[in-house]
Amino acid sequence: MKQASYISFLFIVLLLTGCNPFDKKTEWDVTLKSIDKKPYGTYLAYQSLKYYFPNAQVSTLSKWFSYNNIDREVKYNYHGTTLLVLEGLTLNLTETEWEHILQFAHDGNEVVLFNAYMDHKILNSLNCYKKRQGMEEYPLSRFNTGEKNIGALSLKNIADNFGYNGHSLQSYFEPDTADGKDYSDTLSSLAHFGIDTEPDTLGYVRNKADIIRYAVGEGHITLHAAPLVLSNYFLLQPNNLHYLDGLWSTLPHDINYVYWHEYYKRSMPESGANILWRYPSTRYAVILAIIALLTYVLFESKRRQRIVPVIAPLQNSSVSFVETVGRLYYNKRDHNNLADKMISHFLEWVRTTYYMNTNQINETFVQQLAMKSGQPEDLVRTLVNMIHETRLRTTTGDEAYLYELYNTIQLFYKTKTDGPHGTERN
């Protein structure tokens, strides 16, 4: 009763301080931050940890945390279990970091990964494949209403369905080399960790596995394909709190430490300046050196350098011309004509970038463009449907449709990837 009362209190706090779905000023961007009370923050999930694990000490790890340091900075339990929660949209690791995580689980601890994009090292070593990943940030529209996420989730041994009318929860796993590749070398190189390649399925999305758990030595690694189940908006929906109950109840009862690591989009740890910037002492030393250098350059340049005359930069007349023409079409409300121009520019970009024939825009074109660009096939098909609608004039070419077409094209440009297992480039 005490736990339920506290979580109900958290619900009221969220509704009053920034997660009210009826407030037009609510910010709907996906952040997954534990301090965020926005709809797609994780304030409620993080705050509830101490009530699901009342005997555990809950701590957060720095966003610069390296898993190479997991044996030095994360406490091992000799009279209990440590839980490490990794949550974000994109997780990339070095081979050494992944081996440290496997060793951490092998020693009898629990690791739970909530990710949209998972590093191929993780998937290869566990002999599984992730489908429909990367749609969590795709904006809601009439082509992506979010209704398919209502009642989409279920848990093993629980009869209820869970979901919401929001961003994608549709990613799932296909084990046993579903991508057609041979991972025998990877599996043999990690055989000393005792990974059980036959996972236990704990949850489903439309009858497809989205929560799978692997036994690793004396511990476990759990993969969850839908990180947005930790969002405030998901947990505020009726009955969805029981989803979190069911998920955490599958973990051991002797958890004494809980470590929460949020990173949103984690790229590969790099050497050089990034290593220096990661630690507070070296970071402050670098900042102090930069300030000293700038001060020296500033005063020395004033004493010795003559005044340099200001020369106005040459104007890019071609850019000004394009802006003027676009503004003219927009001001004249000639939205259909402007939409045609946007589509022609996009198709020209496809031809010059991917060397594709754009005379026939059909299903084959959709598959080829998705394969060459690394974009989700759903996004490519949505854009192609809008191109057909614009050309055939089967939709009202109003300002709202023009805005939606522009956003969809920009989303295609901004979210180019290196492939289904690649690192996202913004």
C-alpha positions as CSV (number, residue, x, y, z in Angstrom):
1,M,0.0,0.0,0.0
2,K,2.9,2.4,0.8
3,Q,4.5,1.7,-2.6
4,A,1.2,2.3,-4.5
5,S,0.5,5.5,-2.6
6,Y,3.9,6.9,-3.3
7,I,3.7,6.1,-7.0
8,S,0.2,7.7,-7.2
9,F,1.7,10.8,-5.6
10,L,4.4,10.8,-8.3
11,F,1.7,10.6,-10.9
12,I,0.1,13.8,-9.5
13,V,3.4,15.6,-9.4
14,L,4.1,14.8,-13.0
15,L,0.7,16.0,-14.1
16,L,1.2,19.3,-12.3
17,T,4.8,19.9,-13.3
18,G,5.1,19.2,-17.0
19,C,3.7,15.9,-18.2
20,N,0.1,16.9,-18.8
21,P,-1.0,15.5,-22.2
22,F,-3.8,18.1,-22.5
23,D,-1.4,21.1,-22.2
24,K,-0.5,22.5,-25.6
25,K,2.8,23.7,-24.2
26,T,4.0,20.2,-23.3
27,E,7.3,19.3,-25.0
28,W,7.0,16.0,-26.7
29,D,10.6,15.4,-27.7
30,V,12.2,12.1,-26.6
31,T,14.9,12.7,-23.9
32,L,14.8,9.6,-21.6
33,K,16.4,11.7,-18.8
34,S,15.7,10.7,-15.2
35,I,15.3,14.3,-14.2
36,D,12.8,15.1,-17.0
37,K,9.1,15.4,-16.2
38,K,8.3,15.7,-19.8
39,P,6.2,13.0,-21.4
40,Y,9.2,11.2,-22.8
41,G,11.5,11.7,-19.8
42,T,12.0,8.8,-17.3
43,Y,11.5,10.7,-14.0
44,L,8.8,8.3,-12.8
45,A,10.6,5.1,-13.7
46,Y,13.8,6.3,-11.9
47,Q,12.1,7.6,-8.8
48,S,10.1,4.3,-8.4
49,L,13.3,2.2,-8.3
50,K,13.8,2.6,-4.5
51,Y,10.3,1.4,-4.0
52,Y,10.6,-1.7,-6.2
53,F,14.0,-2.4,-4.6
54,P,13.5,-1.1,-1.0
55,N,16.7,-2.7,0.3
56,A,18.9,-1.4,-2.5
57,Q,21.1,1.7,-2.8
58,V,20.1,3.5,-6.1
59,S,22.9,5.5,-7.9
60,T,23.3,7.1,-11.3
61,L,26.4,6.8,-13.4
62,S,28.0,9.7,-15.3
63,K,27.1,10.0,-19.0
64,W,30.9,9.7,-19.6
65,F,31.1,6.5,-17.7
66,S,33.2,3.8,-19.4
67,Y,32.3,0.2,-19.0
68,N,36.0,-0.6,-18.8
69,N,35.8,0.8,-15.3
70,I,32.8,-1.3,-14.2
71,D,35.0,-3.4,-11.9
72,R,36.4,-0.3,-10.1
73,E,33.4,2.1,-10.0
74,V,30.5,-0.3,-9.6
75,K,30.2,-2.2,-6.3
76,Y,30.1,-5.9,-6.4
77,N,27.8,-7.7,-3.9
78,Y,29.1,-10.6,-1.9
79,H,25.8,-10.9,0.0
80,G,23.4,-9.9,-2.7
81,T,23.0,-8.9,-6.4
82,T,23.9,-5.7,-8.2
83,L,21.5,-4.4,-11.0
84,L,22.9,-2.3,-13.8
85,V,20.2,-0.6,-15.9
86,L,21.3,0.9,-19.3
87,E,18.7,3.0,-21.0
88,G,18.8,5.2,-24.1
89,L,18.2,5.2,-27.9
90,T,21.5,4.2,-29.3
91,L,24.2,2.1,-27.6
92,N,27.6,1.5,-29.1
93,L,30.4,-0.2,-27.3
94,T,34.0,-1.2,-27.8
95,E,34.8,-5.0,-27.7
96,T,36.6,-4.5,-24.4
97,E,33.6,-2.7,-22.8
98,W,31.2,-5.4,-23.9
99,E,33.5,-8.1,-22.4
100,H,33.6,-6.2,-19.1
101,I,29.7,-6.1,-19.1
102,L,29.6,-9.9,-19.8
103,Q,32.1,-10.5,-17.0
104,F,30.0,-8.3,-14.6
105,A,27.0,-10.5,-15.4
106,H,29.0,-13.7,-15.2
107,D,30.0,-12.9,-11.6
108,G,26.3,-13.1,-10.6
109,N,24.9,-9.7,-11.4
110,E,21.9,-8.5,-13.5
111,V,22.2,-6.2,-16.5
112,V,19.1,-4.8,-18.3
113,L,19.5,-2.9,-21.6
114,F,16.7,-0.7,-22.9
115,N,17.8,0.4,-26.4
116,A,16.3,1.3,-29.8
117,Y,19.6,0.7,-31.6
118,M,21.9,-2.0,-30.2
119,D,25.5,-2.4,-31.2
120,H,26.1,-5.3,-33.5
121,K,28.7,-6.6,-31.0
122,I,25.9,-7.2,-28.5
123,L,23.6,-8.9,-31.0
124,N,26.3,-11.0,-32.6
125,S,27.6,-12.3,-29.3
126,L,24.1,-13.3,-28.2
127,N,23.2,-14.7,-31.7
128,C,20.1,-12.6,-32.2
129,Y,18.9,-9.9,-34.6
130,K,16.8,-6.8,-33.9
131,K,14.0,-5.8,-36.2
132,R,12.3,-2.4,-36.8
133,Q,14.7,-0.5,-34.7
134,G,15.1,3.3,-34.7
135,M,11.5,4.4,-35.1
136,E,11.2,5.9,-31.6
137,E,11.8,9.5,-32.8
138,Y,9.7,9.3,-35.9
139,P,7.1,12.1,-35.5
140,L,3.4,11.3,-35.2
141,S,1.3,12.2,-38.2
142,R,-1.6,10.9,-40.2
143,F,0.7,8.3,-41.6
144,N,2.1,7.4,-38.1
145,T,-0.8,8.0,-35.7
146,G,0.6,5.8,-32.9
147,E,-2.6,3.8,-32.6
148,K,-0.8,0.5,-33.4
149,N,1.0,0.9,-30.1
150,I,-2.3,0.7,-28.1
151,G,-2.4,-2.7,-26.4
152,A,0.7,-3.9,-28.3
153,L,2.8,-5.1,-25.4
154,S,2.3,-8.2,-23.2
155,L,4.3,-10.0,-20.5
156,K,4.9,-13.6,-19.9
157,N,2.4,-15.1,-17.4
158,I,0.4,-11.9,-17.3
159,A,-2.9,-11.8,-19.2
160,D,-3.2,-8.0,-19.6
161,N,-2.0,-6.0,-22.6
162,F,-0.2,-2.7,-22.3
163,G,0.5,0.2,-24.6
164,Y,-0.3,3.8,-25.5
165,N,-1.1,6.1,-28.3
166,G,2.4,7.4,-28.8
167,H,5.8,6.9,-30.3
168,S,6.9,3.5,-31.5
169,L,7.0,0.4,-29.3
170,Q,7.2,-2.0,-32.3
171,S,10.9,-3.2,-32.2
172,Y,11.4,-6.9,-31.6
173,F,14.1,-9.6,-31.6
174,E,14.6,-12.6,-33.9
175,P,17.1,-15.1,-32.4
176,D,19.1,-17.8,-34.1
177,T,20.9,-15.8,-36.9
178,A,17.7,-14.4,-38.4
179,D,19.8,-12.1,-40.5
180,G,21.5,-15.0,-42.3
181,K,25.0,-14.3,-40.9
182,D,27.3,-16.8,-39.2
183,Y,28.3,-15.7,-35.7
184,S,30.1,-18.9,-34.7
185,D,33.5,-17.1,-34.4
186,T,32.0,-14.5,-32.1
187,L,30.3,-17.1,-30.0
188,S,33.4,-19.2,-29.7
189,S,35.6,-16.2,-28.7
190,L,33.2,-15.4,-25.8
191,A,32.5,-19.1,-24.8
192,H,34.4,-18.7,-21.5
193,F,31.6,-16.4,-20.3
194,G,29.1,-19.3,-20.3
195,I,26.5,-17.5,-22.4
196,D,23.3,-19.5,-22.9
197,T,22.3,-18.8,-26.5
198,E,18.8,-20.0,-25.9
199,P,17.1,-17.0,-24.3
200,D,14.1,-16.9,-22.1
201,T,11.3,-14.7,-23.7
202,L,9.7,-12.5,-21.0
203,G,7.7,-10.1,-23.1
204,Y,6.1,-9.6,-26.5
205,V,5.0,-7.0,-29.0
206,R,2.2,-8.3,-31.2
207,N,3.3,-11.9,-30.3
208,K,6.9,-11.2,-31.3
209,A,9.7,-11.3,-28.6
210,D,10.7,-7.8,-27.4
211,I,12.1,-8.8,-24.0
212,I,14.7,-11.7,-23.9
213,R,16.9,-12.8,-21.1
214,Y,20.2,-14.6,-21.4
215,A,21.9,-16.6,-18.6
216,V,25.6,-15.5,-18.4
217,G,27.5,-17.5,-15.8
218,E,25.7,-16.9,-12.5
219,G,23.9,-13.8,-13.7
220,H,21.7,-12.6,-16.6
221,I,21.6,-10.0,-19.4
222,T,18.2,-8.8,-20.4
223,L,17.5,-7.0,-23.7
224,H,14.4,-4.8,-24.0
225,A,13.6,-3.6,-27.5
226,A,11.3,-0.7,-26.5
227,P,13.0,1.9,-24.3
228,L,10.0,4.2,-24.3
229,V,8.2,1.8,-21.8
230,L,10.3,3.7,-19.2
231,S,8.8,7.1,-20.3
232,N,6.5,9.1,-18.1
233,Y,3.8,9.2,-20.8
234,F,3.7,5.4,-21.1
235,L,3.6,4.8,-17.3
236,L,0.9,7.4,-16.8
237,Q,-1.5,5.5,-19.0
238,P,-4.1,3.3,-17.2
239,N,-2.8,-0.1,-16.1
240,N,0.7,0.5,-17.5
241,L,2.2,0.7,-14.0
242,H,1.5,-3.1,-13.8
243,Y,3.9,-3.5,-16.8
244,L,6.7,-2.1,-14.7
245,D,5.7,-4.3,-11.8
246,G,5.8,-7.4,-13.9
247,L,9.1,-6.5,-15.5
248,W,11.0,-5.7,-12.2
249,S,9.4,-8.7,-10.5
250,T,11.4,-11.1,-12.8
251,L,14.7,-10.0,-11.2
252,P,16.2,-11.5,-8.0
253,H,14.9,-10.4,-4.6
254,D,18.3,-9.9,-3.1
255,I,19.3,-6.8,-5.1
256,N,21.4,-4.5,-2.9
257,Y,22.7,-2.0,-5.4
258,V,20.9,-0.4,-8.5
259,Y,23.0,1.6,-11.0
260,W,21.2,3.6,-13.6
261,H,23.1,4.7,-16.7
262,E,21.3,7.0,-19.2
263,Y,23.1,8.2,-22.4
264,Y,20.4,8.9,-25.0
265,K,22.8,8.2,-28.0
266,R,26.1,6.7,-26.9
267,S,28.9,6.7,-29.6
268,M,32.1,4.8,-29.4
269,P,34.4,6.0,-26.7
270,E,37.3,7.8,-28.4
271,S,40.9,8.5,-27.5
272,G,42.6,11.9,-27.4
273,A,40.7,15.0,-26.3
274,N,37.5,13.1,-25.5
275,I,39.4,11.0,-22.9
276,L,40.8,14.2,-21.3
277,W,37.3,15.8,-21.3
278,R,35.6,12.8,-19.6
279,Y,37.3,13.3,-16.2
280,P,36.7,16.4,-14.0
281,S,40.3,17.1,-13.1
282,T,41.7,16.9,-16.7
283,R,38.6,18.7,-18.0
284,Y,39.2,21.7,-15.7
285,A,42.9,21.7,-16.6
286,V,42.1,21.8,-20.3
287,I,39.6,24.6,-19.8
288,L,42.1,26.6,-17.8
289,A,44.8,26.1,-20.5
290,I,42.4,27.3,-23.2
291,I,41.4,30.4,-21.2
292,A,45.1,31.2,-20.6
293,L,45.9,30.7,-24.3
294,L,43.0,32.9,-25.4
295,T,44.0,35.6,-22.9
296,Y,47.6,35.6,-24.3
297,V,46.4,35.8,-27.9
298,L,44.0,38.6,-27.1
299,F,46.5,40.9,-25.4
300,E,49.4,40.1,-27.7
301,S,47.2,40.7,-30.8
302,K,46.2,44.2,-29.5
303,R,49.8,45.2,-28.9
304,R,51.4,44.1,-32.2
305,Q,48.8,43.7,-34.9
306,R,47.5,46.6,-36.9
307,I,43.8,47.1,-37.4
308,V,42.5,44.9,-40.2
309,P,39.9,46.6,-42.3
310,V,36.4,45.0,-42.3
311,I,35.6,43.6,-45.8
312,A,32.0,42.7,-46.4
313,P,31.7,39.1,-47.4
314,L,30.4,38.3,-50.9
315,Q,26.8,37.4,-51.0
316,N,25.7,34.0,-52.3
317,S,23.3,35.3,-55.0
318,S,22.2,31.7,-55.9
319,V,21.1,31.0,-52.3
320,S,19.3,34.4,-52.1
321,F,17.6,33.6,-55.4
322,V,16.3,30.2,-54.2
323,E,15.1,31.8,-51.0
324,T,13.3,34.5,-52.9
325,V,11.6,32.1,-55.3
326,G,10.5,29.8,-52.4
327,R,9.1,32.8,-50.5
328,L,7.3,33.9,-53.6
329,Y,5.5,30.6,-54.0
330,Y,4.7,30.4,-50.3
331,N,3.3,34.0,-50.2
332,K,1.1,33.4,-53.3
333,R,-0.3,30.3,-51.6
334,D,0.8,28.2,-54.5
335,H,1.5,25.2,-52.2
336,N,1.1,22.5,-54.9
337,N,3.7,24.2,-57.1
338,L,6.1,24.6,-54.2
339,A,5.5,20.9,-53.2
340,D,6.4,19.9,-56.8
341,K,9.7,21.9,-56.5
342,M,10.5,20.2,-53.2
343,I,9.9,16.7,-54.6
344,S,12.0,17.5,-57.8
345,H,14.9,18.7,-55.6
346,F,14.6,15.6,-53.4
347,L,14.6,13.2,-56.4
348,E,17.5,15.0,-57.9
349,W,19.4,14.5,-54.7
350,V,18.5,10.7,-54.7
351,R,19.8,10.4,-58.3
352,T,23.1,12.2,-57.6
353,T,23.7,10.6,-54.2
354,Y,22.6,7.0,-54.7
355,Y,22.7,6.9,-58.6
356,M,19.2,5.6,-58.8
357,N,16.6,5.9,-61.6
358,T,13.6,7.9,-60.4
359,N,11.4,7.5,-63.4
360,Q,9.6,4.6,-61.8
361,I,8.8,5.3,-58.2
362,N,7.3,2.0,-57.1
363,E,7.8,-0.8,-54.5
364,T,11.1,-1.8,-56.0
365,F,12.3,1.8,-55.7
366,V,11.2,1.9,-52.0
367,Q,13.2,-1.2,-51.2
368,Q,16.3,-0.1,-53.1
369,L,16.3,3.4,-51.6
370,A,15.8,1.9,-48.1
371,M,18.7,-0.5,-48.6
372,K,21.1,2.1,-50.1
373,S,20.3,4.8,-47.6
374,G,20.0,2.6,-44.5
375,Q,16.6,4.3,-43.7
376,P,13.7,2.4,-42.1
377,E,11.5,1.1,-44.9
378,D,8.4,2.6,-43.3
379,L,9.9,6.1,-43.6
380,V,10.8,5.6,-47.2
381,R,7.3,4.3,-48.0
382,T,5.7,7.2,-46.2
383,L,7.7,9.7,-48.3
384,V,6.9,7.9,-51.6
385,N,3.2,7.9,-50.7
386,M,3.3,11.6,-50.2
387,I,5.1,12.1,-53.5
388,H,2.4,10.2,-55.3
389,E,-0.3,12.1,-53.5
390,T,1.3,15.4,-54.5
391,R,1.8,14.5,-58.1
392,L,-1.7,13.0,-58.5
393,R,-3.3,15.9,-56.5
394,T,-5.2,13.4,-54.4
395,T,-4.7,15.5,-51.3
396,T,-5.4,19.0,-50.4
397,G,-2.2,21.0,-51.0
398,D,-2.7,23.2,-48.0
399,E,-0.1,24.7,-45.7
400,A,-0.3,21.9,-43.2
401,Y,0.4,19.2,-45.8
402,L,3.3,21.3,-47.2
403,Y,4.8,21.5,-43.7
404,E,4.4,17.7,-43.2
405,L,6.0,17.0,-46.6
406,Y,9.0,19.3,-45.7
407,N,9.4,17.7,-42.2
408,T,9.4,14.2,-43.7
409,I,12.0,15.1,-46.3
410,Q,14.2,16.8,-43.7
411,L,13.9,13.7,-41.4
412,F,15.2,11.6,-44.3
413,Y,18.2,13.9,-44.7
414,K,19.0,14.2,-40.9
415,T,18.7,10.5,-39.9
416,K,21.0,8.9,-42.5
417,T,22.6,5.7,-41.1
418,D,25.3,3.3,-42.1
419,G,22.9,0.4,-42.3
420,P,20.6,-1.6,-40.0
421,H,23.5,-2.1,-37.5
422,G,25.3,1.2,-38.1
423,T,25.8,4.2,-35.9
424,E,23.3,7.0,-36.5
425,R,24.7,10.2,-37.8
426,N,22.8,13.4,-37.0
